[in-house]
Amino acid sequence: MSFRLVNQSTAFAFNPGDSAHARLWHKHKVGFNPCVSGTGTNIVDLSPSKYAFARTGAAGTSVVVSPIGPGTVYAANTGHRQTAASWGLPCKFMTTANEDELTVQAVFKFNHSAVAKESVIFESDTRTLGANVPRGYKLMVDNNADKVQLMCANTPDELLTFPCYYKSVALTPGQWYHVVFSFGGFLGQSIEDDATTFAYLWLDGVRAYPTIVGTEQNVTHVASKHATIGATFGSTAPDISVAQVNVWNRFLRVGEIALLHRDPLAMFRRRRLVLGMVPAAGGRLISIGGTALRGTNLRVAG
């Protein structure tokens, strides 16, 4: 994976007004981007939600260089968790309705495990602890099968009820990947004319239909875990590195996803402003102090 980094001398766009791609900020709910904000104990949320991520667990994070900038390595039981009451987080927007829309974008690197393990890229429980509604969701890596997968399920205890997993093809451990995973409920009919496809996966720019295992149930989680990256159920093994996670409460358009694969940092690119003096169309001659001048117009180009 090789991408053009944001020019540090021109800074970043942190709102749609400054962005060259303002549309990507529409319904943007989570912006975990150490590649832009930098890594550390706390990482700011660059989405309009503005909920910071605070490190939890042992001091097992370190900095890694990804293809798009700095990333965070999670070891042991370390993770980052949004600092807000579980029920108050904007990422908890999923319901039990078939009209649910979700897109998660991530840049990550993982390690293999010979035993069944999972490394969480982003996990959101529901607003109501122990209730069947609304649904929780999780983007994670199955470290034994070497697959990235999106989980959506919904009974109070995911340990007893088999949730629905949308799984990718096998990946290569130790390699950086860029993934965009979209879940659209029955919106799949209008987008792909395929009533059986609820989720779509773009992996390093290649579109794929993930393998579906289990039944779509709208699953919550057994305990309130806020919104978490890294640690899950007390441990993260083996290590996983994360440089970017963005979450939208909508099904991104194909053109938007293509843009993100060309440039994962597209929404943080600043809108260019060019100031220049150009001759006015049919500008009339004016005289100042006996000197003839042609009128000009000021042009601002975005």
C-alpha positions in Angstrom: 0.0 0.0 0.0 1.5 3.4 -1.0 -0.3 6.7 -0.6 0.5 10.4 -0.8 0.8 11.7 2.7 -0.9 15.0 3.8 1.5 17.9 3.3 2.4 18.8 6.9 3.2 22.4 5.9 -0.4 23.1 4.8 -1.9 21.3 7.8 -5.1 19.3 7.7 -8.8 19.9 7.2 -10.7 19.2 10.4 -14.2 20.2 9.2 -16.2 20.0 5.9 -15.7 23.7 5.3 -12.0 23.3 4.9 -12.1 19.9 3.2 -11.6 19.3 -0.5 -14.1 16.5 -0.1 -16.8 17.9 2.2 -19.3 15.1 1.3 -17.2 12.6 3.2 -18.0 14.5 6.5 -21.7 13.8 6.1 -22.9 11.5 8.9 -19.3 10.9 10.0 -19.6 9.5 13.6 -16.1 8.3 14.5 -12.7 9.7 13.5 -9.9 7.7 15.1 -6.9 8.8 13.0 -3.5 8.7 14.8 -2.1 9.0 11.2 -3.4 12.7 11.3 -3.7 13.6 15.0 -0.6 11.7 16.2 -0.5 8.8 18.7 -0.3 8.9 22.4 -2.1 8.1 25.7 -5.2 9.9 24.4 -6.2 10.3 20.8 -8.7 12.9 19.7 -11.9 12.1 17.8 -11.7 14.0 14.5 -15.3 13.4 13.6 -18.0 16.0 14.4 -18.8 13.9 17.5 -15.6 15.0 19.2 -15.3 12.2 21.8 -11.7 11.5 22.7 -10.2 8.0 23.0 -8.4 7.3 26.3 -6.0 4.5 26.6 -7.1 1.6 28.9 -5.2 -1.5 30.2 -1.5 -1.9 30.6 0.9 0.6 29.1 1.3 -1.6 26.1 0.9 0.8 23.2 3.7 1.9 20.9 4.1 4.0 17.7 4.5 2.4 14.3 4.9 4.0 10.8 2.1 3.0 8.5 1.8 3.8 4.7 -0.4 6.8 5.6 1.4 8.1 8.7 1.8 7.2 12.4 -0.2 4.3 13.8 -0.7 2.7 17.2 0.4 -0.8 18.2 -1.8 -2.6 20.7 -0.3 -5.3 22.9 -1.5 -7.3 25.9 -4.8 -5.9 27.2 -4.3 -2.4 25.9 -6.9 -0.5 24.0 -8.4 2.9 23.4 -11.9 3.6 24.6 -14.1 6.7 24.0 -14.5 8.7 27.2 -18.3 9.0 27.5 -21.2 7.1 29.0 -22.0 4.1 26.9 -25.5 5.3 26.1 -24.3 8.7 25.0 -21.9 7.8 22.2 -22.8 8.9 18.6 -21.5 5.6 17.2 -24.4 3.8 18.7 -26.8 4.5 15.9 -27.7 1.0 14.7 -31.3 -0.2 15.2 -33.2 -3.4 14.5 -34.7 -2.0 11.3 -33.7 -3.3 7.9 -32.8 0.3 6.9 -29.6 0.3 9.0 -26.7 1.9 7.3 -23.0 1.6 8.4 -19.6 2.1 6.8 -16.3 1.5 8.6 -13.0 2.4 7.0 -9.7 1.2 8.5 -6.0 0.9 7.9 -4.5 -1.9 10.0 -1.8 -4.6 10.3 -2.2 -7.8 12.2 -0.3 -10.9 13.4 -1.3 -14.5 13.1 -2.3 -16.7 16.0 -2.3 -20.5 15.9 -5.2 -20.5 18.4 -8.5 -18.7 18.0 -8.0 -15.0 18.7 -9.6 -11.8 17.7 -8.1 -8.3 17.4 -10.6 -5.5 17.5 -10.4 -2.7 14.9 -13.5 -1.0 16.2 -16.3 -2.2 18.5 -19.5 -0.5 19.5 -22.0 -1.9 21.9 -25.5 -0.6 22.2 -27.1 2.3 24.0 -29.0 0.1 26.4 -27.1 -2.5 28.3 -28.6 -6.0 28.1 -31.4 -5.0 25.8 -32.1 -6.6 22.4 -32.2 -3.2 20.7 -30.5 -1.5 19.1 -27.8 -3.6 17.5 -24.1 -3.6 18.2 -21.4 -4.0 15.6 -17.7 -4.9 15.5 -15.0 -4.8 12.9 -12.2 -7.2 13.8 -9.6 -9.6 12.6 -9.9 -13.4 13.1 -6.2 -14.0 13.9 -6.5 -17.8 13.4 -8.2 -17.6 10.0 -6.4 -14.4 9.0 -9.6 -12.7 8.0 -11.1 -9.3 8.6 -14.8 -9.5 9.5 -17.8 -7.4 10.4 -20.1 -8.7 13.1 -23.7 -7.6 13.6 -25.9 -9.4 16.1 -28.6 -8.9 18.7 -29.5 -10.9 21.7 -28.4 -9.9 25.2 -25.7 -12.6 25.3 -23.5 -12.9 22.2 -21.7 -15.8 23.9 -24.8 -18.0 23.7 -26.3 -16.9 20.4 -24.3 -17.2 17.2 -24.1 -13.8 15.6 -23.7 -12.9 11.9 -20.2 -12.5 10.5 -19.3 -11.1 7.2 -15.8 -12.4 6.4 -13.1 -11.5 3.9 -10.8 -13.8 2.1 -7.6 -14.8 3.9 -5.1 -12.0 4.4 -1.3 -12.0 4.9 -0.2 -11.4 8.5 2.2 -8.6 9.0 1.0 -6.6 6.0 -0.8 -3.3 6.0 -4.4 -3.3 4.7 -7.0 -0.7 3.8 -10.5 -1.9 4.2 -13.9 -0.3 3.7 -16.8 -2.4 5.0 -20.3 -1.2 4.3 -23.5 -2.7 5.8 -26.8 -1.7 4.3 -29.5 -4.0 5.5 -32.0 -4.4 2.7 -30.5 -1.4 0.9 -28.5 -4.1 -0.9 -31.4 -4.5 -3.3 -31.3 -0.9 -4.5 -27.5 -0.7 -4.7 -26.6 -4.1 -6.2 -30.1 -5.5 -7.0 -29.2 -8.4 -4.8 -31.6 -9.1 -2.0 -29.3 -11.6 -0.3 -26.3 -9.2 0.1 -26.4 -6.9 3.1 -22.7 -6.1 3.4 -20.0 -5.1 0.9 -16.2 -5.2 1.3 -13.5 -3.2 -0.5 -10.0 -4.5 0.4 -7.1 -2.5 -1.0 -9.3 -1.2 -3.7 -10.7 -4.6 -4.8 -14.4 -5.2 -4.3 -15.5 -8.5 -2.8 -18.6 -10.1 -1.5 -17.8 -11.4 2.0 -18.7 -14.9 3.1 -21.7 -14.8 5.5 -21.7 -17.0 8.5 -24.5 -17.1 11.0 -27.9 -15.3 11.0 -28.4 -11.6 11.0 -29.8 -11.0 14.5 -29.0 -7.5 15.6 -26.7 -8.5 18.5 -25.8 -6.4 21.6 -23.0 -7.3 24.0 -23.0 -8.8 27.5 -21.3 -5.7 29.1 -21.0 -2.0 28.4 -17.7 -1.5 26.7 -18.2 2.0 25.3 -16.5 2.2 21.9 -13.2 0.3 21.8 -10.2 -0.1 19.6 -7.6 -2.7 20.5 -8.4 -4.7 23.7 -11.5 -7.0 23.8 -12.7 -9.0 26.8 -9.5 -8.1 28.7 -6.9 -9.0 26.2 -5.5 -8.4 22.7 -3.3 -11.2 21.5 -1.5 -11.2 19.2 -0.7 -7.5 18.6 -2.6 -5.4 16.1 -1.6 -2.0 14.6 -4.2 0.6 13.7 -3.5 3.9 11.8 -7.1 4.9 10.9 -10.7 4.1 11.8 -13.6 6.1 10.4 -17.3 5.3 10.9 -20.3 6.7 9.1 -24.0 6.3 9.7 -24.6 5.8 6.0 -23.8 3.5 3.1 -21.0 5.3 1.2 -21.4 5.7 -2.5 -19.2 3.7 -4.8 -17.5 6.9 -6.0 -16.7 7.9 -2.4 -15.3 4.5 -1.7 -13.2 4.6 -4.8 -11.8 8.0 -3.7 -10.9 6.6 -0.3 -9.0 3.8 -1.8 -7.0 6.2 -4.0 -6.4 8.4 -0.9 -7.5 7.1 2.5 -7.0 10.6 3.9 -9.1 12.3 1.3 -11.5 13.9 3.8 -8.6 15.6 5.6 -7.2 17.2 2.4 -7.5 20.9 2.5 -9.5 22.7 -0.1 -7.1 24.7 -2.2 -7.7 28.5 -2.6 -5.9 30.3 -5.4 -6.0 34.1 -5.4 -5.2 35.9 -8.7 -5.9 38.9 -10.8 -7.3 38.2 -14.2 -8.4 40.7 -16.9 -12.0 41.5 -16.7 -14.0 40.3 -19.7 -14.3 43.3 -21.8 -12.8 45.4 -19.0 -13.0 49.0 -19.9 -10.0 51.3 -19.9 -9.8 53.7 -17.0 -7.4 56.6 -16.3 -5.6 57.2 -13.1 -3.2 60.2 -13.0 -3.2 60.2 -16.8 -2.2 56.5 -17.0 -4.6 54.2 -18.9 -5.3 51.0 -17.0 -7.5 48.0 -17.9 -10.1 46.9 -15.3 -9.5 43.6 -13.5 -11.6 41.0 -11.7 -10.5 39.1 -8.5 -10.9 35.4 -9.0 -11.0 32.9 -6.1 -10.7 29.3 -7.3 -11.4 26.3 -5.0 
